[in-house]
Amino acid sequence: MQRQAPWILADDTSGALEAGVAWREAGWRTLLPLSTTGGDGALPGPAPAIESLRSEPSSAILCSTESRNLPPDEAYRRVVAALRFCRNSGGALRFKKIDSTLRGPIAAELRAVVDTLHPRVLAFTPANPPVGRTVVDGELRVNGRTVDQTAFAKDPVCPVSHGRTAEYLSTAGWERVVVIPAASRTDRGTVVTAVREAARAGTVAIAGDAESTQDLADWVEAVRAADPRAVFVGSGALAQFVVEAHRPAAPLPEAPGGGKVVMLIGSKHEANRRQWQRFSAEAQVATCWLSAETGAFDRFAIERALDWGHVILALPPKLEAEPGAILAAFRAAVTWIHDAAGIGGIYATGGETARVVAEALKFTEFEVRGQLEPGVVTAVARGAGFACRTVIKPGGFGSDDIMARAWRFLSS
């Protein structure tokens, strides 16, 4: 009997790609289809990646519901629809990716997983220690501070109200929720015993503390020993311990290269400002700013930048504009650049920015290739007769020199 193809579900494009790195590194050909079905832009449709489920057992399929900023009821509907589509396509959910700062309608999406899959054990943690996101005593911390005391609590689109993991699970409808301490604070044997006893008593949601990647590894091993069919929900860092090893699959052909490199800074997170300042001080690449007056990028400025070389499209630090208008401006600028000069490489910050670029250039899929650093994914994007290399970075991720590293990768 052929093993079901693994599906990885996320609430935005950058999150899906981030989680997909674990499957690629484990030997799977890892694809994010972008065509749609049934009029719902959240669901993949009959793209080559979907067809490969029946003919290519080495494919892992990523799916983004694009639900991070949706109302809870709509997010619930999209996750249910995606899980049903997965099942009907011959796949099986292996991992549900969430934002590691708990942005988005988390409880609604957890409830959708429970109502659709009815797991006996659901294992949940947003911990992502490589980027400073830990869970201590059942509460999410970012660089040592509780998440409600960080900039994520003031996110202009999706502010975080608290980081108490058990509360998200209770809100999602779980009657039994057990918080498991990190192995580094007790010992691995204590974690194994606590998880086993929690699972033995019946249906349960297990919220895991973690302060290191080893804590995540120990927690996953304990959960799997208690219930091999447990459903895991968590950060991109958790994915690497959930994935199953596989005979290495040959990747699809590389993008041919050539064309302009376009770097899009579509996230307002302060990390992007630091990264841009570091890069612009070292590289001779012109930056074109979104105009607060016109709500668009100046095409004359872009044209001058392209005559010189490549271009950065960025948001002014204090810009006040509707997210939809910002994305429309990026879409129009990218479309114009590609028609005028051709695009060979894309750097995009934020899942919504990555998605709007894909729509503008009519990509049908991303194929994950690797990562430049934790969470910053390299992928080949493909459309009809067109492919280019991409670097996709979640808004708050990346070291101060990540733009320079991405530039070297894309322009080499």
Protein Blocks (a to p, Z undefined) as FASTA:
>chain_A
ZZdddddddfbfklmmmmmmmmmmnopacdddfbdeehiakbccfdfklmmmmmmmkbcc
dddehlmlgcfklmmmmmmmmmmmmmmnopacfbdcddfklpajfklmmmmmmmmnopab
dcddfbdfknopaceehiaceehiafklcfklmofklccfbfcfklmmmmnopabdcddd
dfklmcfklmmmmmmmmmmnoccddddddfbfklmmmmmmmmmmmomkbccdddfklmmm
mpccddddddddddebgcjdddddfbfbfklmmmmmmmmmmpccddddddfklopacfkl
mmmmmmnmpadddddfklccdfklmmmmmmmmmmmmmmmnopabdcdehjklmmmmmmmn
opabdcdfbdfbghiacdddddehiacddddddfkgccfklmmmmmmmmmZZ
